[in-house]
Amino acid sequence: MAKKYTPNEKEKYMCEKHKVFFKKKLLEWKNEIIKSNSKGLYFSDVDHEISSPDIVDQASSQTEKTVEMRTLNRQIKLLSKIDGAIKRINDNTYGYCEETGEPIGLKRLIARPIATLSIEAQEKHEKNEKIFADI
């Protein structure tokens, strides 16, 4: 049985092996999301409770629909980020921080393959968000 490949620091950063690894990981993630959404759309309950005479059933059903829509919207945004990451792999900008141009780092990309900021830039970004949220 072949050992599963994982990018490592000894290799040249974003060499061809790294790009192939991350592209495969991103495509698998994308296909997983699409498959789970397809199942969800086919197996979701028909709006029988919304027309139910029981107001509690109607409210419960409406809440479920709202949660489903939020989840679907989140997944659509995630698919867009995955597509963006694949595009960056194809144009050789994947793995580099959008703010500093520095390498994001293999451990961070393995944990979050759609990352566009280095840990330092991400922390700075979150710190600034918190400052503005507190105003």
QUIJOCOR-V974191 format. One record per residue. N is the residue number from 0. PSI is psi in whole degrees, -180 to 180 (none if undefined). Layout:
n->{N;N}
psi->{PSI;PSI}
//
This chain:
n->{0;1;2;3;4;5;6;7;8;9;10;11;12;13;14;15;16;17;18;19;20;21;22;23;24;25;26;27;28;29;30;31;32;33;34;35;36;37;38;39;40;41;42;43;44;45;46;47;48;49;50;51;52;53;54;55;56;57;58;59;60;61;62;63;64;65;66;67;68;69;70;71;72;73;74;75;76;77;78;79;80;81;82;83;84;85;86;87;88;89;90;91;92;93;94;95;96;97;98;99;100;101;102;103;104;105;106;107;108;109;110;111;112;113;114;115;116;117;118;119;120;121;122;123;124;125;126;127;128;129;130;131;132;133;134}
psi->{132;139;138;129;137;130;145;164;-21;-25;158;132;131;41;176;-40;-41;-47;-44;-44;-51;-37;-43;-45;-44;-43;-39;-43;-45;-47;-37;-46;-46;-44;-44;-34;-40;-46;-44;-40;-38;-35;-2;146;140;152;48;-30;-27;-32;4;145;-18;117;-32;-43;-41;-47;-43;-45;-41;-40;-44;-43;-41;-44;-43;-43;-41;-44;-45;-44;-42;-42;-35;-43;-41;-43;-39;-41;-38;-45;-40;-40;-42;-40;-41;-34;-46;-32;17;28;-2;140;-1;138;132;-25;-43;-20;-2;156;138;-35;139;-43;-43;-43;-34;-40;-37;82;-12;7;138;-6;147;166;-43;-46;-38;-44;-42;-44;-46;-37;-44;-39;-42;-41;-47;-30;-31;-14;none}
//
